[in-house]
């Protein structure tokens, strides 16, 4: 990125459900006189003013009108800022042009994307342009995939420090979680399934754990698509809906980190349901659940403030080395994972990019590969996440 920009950080989609939460967090953390010059952007100035006033955000926070349907307005927005934080999804519908413009002028970018087919397309289409302009494009900066991506990194760094070798096999397991899906997540899911029905070649991208590793193919990976009993965890495990995107991002992180986890790295992700008959019944019920596909929830809808505030998640990562070494790590987050925690995570990803302009060169990155330990520190300091080793 070259030249001085008017804004350090712009929240694009500031009047949407998640965008409002991001602005609320940035206002609480940085206000109008902090060391981050940020602005709110959306399609309507009147709506921006309304949201700003409703949320008690100072009038000193700039408002920028930019509409995905008006290319010149988006181009002007991109040219004015160092980092674009976009909550305007589904990204396969609204994000391609924005990524292209950022890559063209060298503007950094973060999003909440959980759409692997679109990410696969963006990597192929804009990888060279991002490297040339210096734009650092970081996908998946919310619950998918920050806690999982950084959880694996945290575990592997501990293993390297302890044994000088990475862990060849890591299991990511959701031990507990309280939260709801967003209307935007559901709309992304619907559009992805529709696109796959129209383009059968997308099915391979969606099912391939190495879909984002640019021709690198590692060893065969567990599918995680059927209930299993895991003696080492004394629990049944069920398919986890976010695994489809998280596993791809983690393998891409490994690639971008010069295979710090090893070229034979194996990873899967599932939901722990407990031991015995009850655990088995729960695992089978989770595997058979089709409610996500049938949900009537639409973009812009989400949980109440009370639901967000009382949400949480507890993730376990169990690693095993080639010589039998075992190491465990835990990542916990306060608040509802899809909104309360996600709005803080994407904000801190954007701030970490802004404050570390030389962390990585231009390119299309994952949170772990672009920001690594710096981001872990920020999330623990500001965003209610904890990273710890377990016995």
C-alpha positions in Angstrom: 0.0 0.0 0.0 1.4 3.4 -1.0 0.5 7.0 -0.2 -1.3 8.4 2.8 -5.0 7.4 3.3 -7.7 9.4 5.0 -8.9 6.5 7.2 -7.0 3.8 9.0 -10.1 1.5 9.1 -13.5 1.6 7.4 -16.4 -0.7 8.4 -18.2 -1.5 5.2 -21.8 -2.6 5.9 -21.9 -0.6 9.2 -25.7 -0.5 9.2 -26.2 -4.3 9.0 -26.7 -6.5 12.0 -23.0 -7.6 12.4 -21.7 -4.3 11.1 -23.5 -2.5 14.0 -21.8 -4.8 16.5 -18.4 -4.1 15.0 -19.0 -0.3 15.2 -20.2 -0.7 18.8 -17.0 -2.5 19.7 -14.7 -0.1 17.9 -16.4 2.8 19.6 -16.0 1.2 23.0 -12.4 0.4 22.4 -11.1 3.3 20.4 -13.9 6.0 20.4 -13.3 9.1 18.3 -10.0 10.2 19.9 -8.2 6.9 20.0 -5.1 5.9 18.0 -7.2 4.3 15.3 -9.0 6.6 12.8 -12.0 4.7 11.7 -15.2 5.4 9.8 -18.6 3.8 9.1 -19.6 3.1 5.5 -22.9 2.0 4.0 -25.4 2.6 1.2 -27.4 5.4 2.8 -26.1 8.4 4.7 -29.4 8.8 6.5 -29.3 5.2 7.7 -25.6 5.6 8.7 -26.6 8.7 10.8 -29.5 6.8 12.3 -27.4 3.9 13.4 -24.6 6.1 14.7 -27.1 8.1 16.8 -29.0 4.9 18.0 -25.7 3.4 19.2 -24.4 6.5 20.9 -21.4 6.8 18.5 -19.9 10.3 18.5 -20.6 12.5 15.5 -16.9 12.9 15.0 -16.8 9.4 13.5 -16.8 9.9 9.7 -19.6 8.5 7.6 -18.9 7.3 4.0 -21.6 6.5 1.5 -20.6 3.4 -0.7 -23.0 1.1 -2.5 -22.0 -2.3 -4.0 -24.3 -1.3 -6.9 -22.2 1.8 -7.6 -18.6 0.8 -8.5 -17.3 4.4 -8.4 -18.5 4.9 -4.8 -16.8 1.6 -3.7 -13.6 2.5 -5.6 -13.5 5.9 -3.8 -14.0 4.2 -0.5 -11.2 1.7 -1.1 -8.8 4.4 -2.2 -9.3 6.4 1.0 -8.6 3.7 3.6 -5.7 1.5 4.8 -7.9 -1.4 5.9 -11.4 -2.4 4.7 -13.5 -4.4 7.2 -16.5 -5.8 5.4 -19.5 -7.5 6.8 -21.4 -7.3 3.5 -22.1 -10.9 2.6 -22.8 -13.4 1.2 -19.4 -12.6 -0.2 -19.9 -14.7 -3.4 -22.8 -12.2 -4.1 -21.3 -8.9 -2.9 -17.6 -9.4 -2.3 -15.7 -10.1 -5.6 -15.6 -6.6 -6.8 -14.4 -5.3 -3.5 -11.6 -7.8 -3.3 -10.6 -6.9 -6.8 -10.5 -3.2 -6.1 -8.5 -3.7 -2.9 -6.0 -5.8 -4.8 -5.8 -3.1 -7.5 -4.9 -0.2 -5.2 -3.1 -2.0 -2.4 -5.8 -1.7 0.4 -5.8 -4.3 3.1 -9.0 -6.3 3.6 -10.7 -8.5 6.2 -14.0 -10.3 6.1 -16.2 -13.0 7.8 -16.2 -15.4 4.8 -17.1 -19.0 5.3 -17.6 -19.7 1.6 -14.8 -21.9 0.4 -15.8 -22.1 -3.3 -15.7 -18.3 -3.5 -12.4 -18.1 -1.6 -10.9 -20.7 -4.0 -12.0 -18.5 -6.9 -10.6 -15.3 -5.3 -7.2 -17.0 -4.7 -6.9 -18.0 -8.3 -8.1 -14.7 -9.7 -6.4 -12.1 -7.5 -3.4 -13.8 -5.9 -0.9 -12.2 -8.3 -2.6 -8.8 -8.1 -2.5 -8.7 -4.3 1.2 -9.6 -4.3 1.9 -6.8 -6.9 0.0 -4.1 -5.1 0.9 -5.2 -1.5 -2.8 -5.7 -0.5 -3.1 -8.1 2.4 -6.4 -9.9 1.9 -7.4 -11.9 5.0 -10.5 -14.1 4.8 -12.5 -15.8 7.6 -11.8 -13.4 10.5 -14.8 -14.5 12.6 -15.8 -17.7 14.4 -15.0 -19.3 11.2 -12.1 -19.6 11.4 -10.1 -17.5 13.9 -10.4 -19.7 17.1 -9.7 -22.9 15.1 -7.0 -21.5 12.9 -5.2 -19.9 15.8 -5.9 -22.8 18.2 -3.9 -25.1 15.9 -1.1 -22.6 15.5 -0.9 -22.1 19.3 -0.7 -25.9 19.8 1.9 -26.4 17.1 4.1 -23.5 18.4 4.0 -25.2 21.9 5.0 -28.5 20.4 7.8 -27.0 18.4 9.1 -25.3 21.6 8.8 -28.5 23.6 10.0 -31.1 21.2 11.4 -29.2 18.2 8.9 -31.0 15.9 5.3 -30.3 14.9 2.4 -32.6 15.7 1.5 -34.7 12.7 -2.1 -35.3 13.8 -4.4 -32.8 15.4 -8.0 -33.2 16.4 -10.1 -30.0 16.8 -13.1 -30.7 19.0 -16.0 -28.5 20.1 -16.5 -29.3 23.8 -19.2 -26.8 24.5 -20.9 -23.9 22.6 -23.9 -21.7 23.2 -25.0 -19.5 20.3 -27.1 -19.3 17.1 -26.4 -19.1 13.4 -26.8 -15.8 11.6 -29.1 -15.0 8.8 -26.1 -14.1 6.7 -24.4 -17.4 7.4 -27.6 -19.3 6.4 -27.9 -17.2 3.2 -24.2 -18.1 2.3 -25.0 -21.7 2.9 -28.1 -21.5 0.6 -26.2 -19.8 -2.2 -23.4 -22.2 -2.0 -25.7 -25.2 -2.2 -27.5 -23.6 -5.1 -24.2 -22.9 -6.9 -23.1 -26.5 -6.4 -26.3 -27.8 -7.9 -25.8 -25.6 -11.0 -22.0 -26.3 -11.2 -21.2 -29.9 -10.2 -17.4 -29.1 -10.3 -17.9 -27.0 -7.2 -18.7 -30.1 -5.2 -15.1 -31.2 -5.4 -14.0 -27.8 -4.0 -16.5 -28.1 -1.2 -15.4 -31.6 -0.2 -11.6 -31.3 -0.8 -9.7 -30.4 2.4 -6.9 -29.0 0.2 -9.2 -26.8 -1.9 -7.3 -23.7 -0.8 -3.7 -25.0 -0.9 -3.0 -24.1 -4.6 -2.1 -27.5 -6.0 -0.5 -28.9 -2.8 -2.1 -32.2 -1.8 -1.3 -33.7 1.6 -2.2 -37.1 3.0 -5.8 -38.4 3.2 -7.8 -36.7 5.8 -10.7 -37.9 8.0 -14.0 -36.7 6.7 -15.7 -36.1 10.1 -19.0 -36.7 8.4 -20.3 -39.6 10.5 -20.6 -40.2 14.3 -17.7 -42.0 15.9 -16.6 -43.0 19.4 -13.1 -41.8 20.3 -11.6 -43.9 23.1 -8.8 -41.4 23.7 -11.4 -38.7 24.4 -13.9 -41.1 26.0 -16.6 -39.4 24.0 -18.8 -39.8 20.9 -18.1 -37.2 18.3 -20.6 -35.8 15.7 -20.1 -33.8 12.5 -19.5 -30.1 13.1 -21.0 -27.7 10.6 -18.1 -25.3 10.5 -15.5 -28.0 9.8 -16.0 -27.7 6.0 -14.4 -24.2 6.0 -12.2 -24.4 9.0 -10.2 -27.5 7.8 -9.5 -25.8 4.5 -8.3 -22.6 6.2 -6.0 -24.6 8.5 -4.4 -26.5 5.7 -3.9 -23.2 3.8 -2.3 -21.7 6.9 0.1 -24.6 7.0 0.9 -24.0 3.3 1.5 -20.3 3.8 3.6 -20.9 6.9 6.0 -23.0 4.8 4.5 -26.2 6.2 5.3 -25.4 9.8 2.9 -28.2 10.8 4.6 -30.7 8.3 3.7 -31.8 4.9 2.0 -34.9 6.3 -0.2 -32.9 8.7 -3.7 -34.5 9.3 -6.5 -32.5 10.9 -10.2 -32.9 11.4 -12.9 -31.2 13.4 -16.0 -32.6 15.2 -18.4 -31.9 18.0 -18.0 -33.8 21.3 -21.4 -35.3 22.5 -20.2 -37.3 25.6 -19.8 -41.0 26.4 -22.3 -43.9 26.6 -25.7 -44.3 25.0 -26.7 -40.7 25.6 -23.5 -39.5 23.8 -24.2 -41.9 20.9 -27.8 -40.9 20.6 -26.8 -37.2 20.6 -24.1 -37.7 18.0 -26.5 -39.5 15.7 -29.2 -36.8 16.2 -26.6 -34.1 15.3 -25.6 -36.0 12.2 -29.2 -36.3 11.0 -30.1 -32.7 11.7 -31.2 -30.7 8.6 -32.6 -27.7 10.4 -29.9 -25.3 8.9 -31.1 -26.0 5.4 -34.7 -25.4 6.4 -34.3 -22.4 8.6 -36.4 -19.3 7.6 -33.8 -16.9 9.1 -32.7 -14.2 6.6 -29.7 -11.8 6.4 -29.9 -9.0 8.9 -31.6 -11.2 11.6 -29.8 -12.5 14.6 -29.9 -13.2 18.4 -31.0 -10.8 21.1 -28.5 -8.9 23.2 -29.2 -11.3 26.1 -28.5 -14.3 23.8 -25.3 -12.7 22.6 -24.1 -11.8 26.1 -24.8 -15.3 27.6 -23.1 -17.2 24.7 -19.7 -18.9 24.9 -17.6 -21.6 23.3 -14.9 -24.1 24.5 -12.7 -25.7 21.9 -10.2 -28.5 22.5 -7.2 -29.3 20.3 -5.5 -32.7 20.8 -2.2 -33.2 19.0 -0.1 -36.4 18.6 3.4 -36.5 17.3 5.0 -39.2 15.1 6.8 -40.6 18.2 3.7 -40.7 20.3 4.0 -37.3 22.0 0.6 -35.9 23.1 -0.2 -32.2 23.7 -3.6 -30.5 24.3 -4.7 -26.9 24.1 -7.9 -25.1 24.8 -9.4 -22.0 23.2 -12.3 -20.3 25.0 -14.4 -17.3 24.0 -17.0 -15.3 25.8 -20.3 -14.2 24.2 -22.2 -15.8 21.4 -19.7 -17.1 18.8 -21.4 -16.0 15.7 -22.0 -12.4 16.7 -20.7 -11.2 20.1 -17.4 -12.8 19.8 -17.1 -12.6 16.0 -17.6 -8.8 16.0 -14.6 -8.5 18.4 -12.5 -11.0 16.5 -12.8 -9.3 13.1 -12.2 -5.9 14.6 -9.0 -7.0 16.2 -7.9 -8.7 13.0 -8.3 -5.4 11.2 -6.5 -3.5 13.9 -3.7 -6.0 13.9 -3.2 -5.5 10.2 -3.4 -1.7 10.6 -0.8 -1.7 13.4 1.6 -4.2 11.7 1.9 -3.0 8.1 5.0 -5.2 7.5 3.7 -8.4 9.1 3.4 -10.1 5.8 3.6 -9.0 2.1 0.7 -8.6 -0.2 -1.3 -11.8 -0.9 -4.4 -13.7 0.1 -3.9 -14.9 3.7 -5.5 -16.7 6.6 -5.6 -15.1 10.1 -2.9 -17.5 11.5 -0.5 -17.0 8.6 -1.0 -13.2 8.3 -1.1 -12.3 12.0 -0.1 -15.3 14.1 1.0 -14.7 17.7 0.3 -10.9 17.4 -3.3 -11.7 16.9 -3.4 -14.2 19.7 -2.1 -11.5 22.0 -4.7 -9.0 20.9 -7.5 -11.4 21.2 -6.5 -12.3 24.8 -6.0 -8.7 25.7 -9.2 -7.2 24.2 -11.6 -9.7 22.7 -12.4 -12.2 25.5 -10.5 -15.2 24.1 -8.1 -17.4 26.1 -5.5 -19.8 24.8 -4.0 -22.3 27.1 -2.3 -25.7 27.3 -4.1 -28.6 29.2 -2.7 -31.6 31.0 
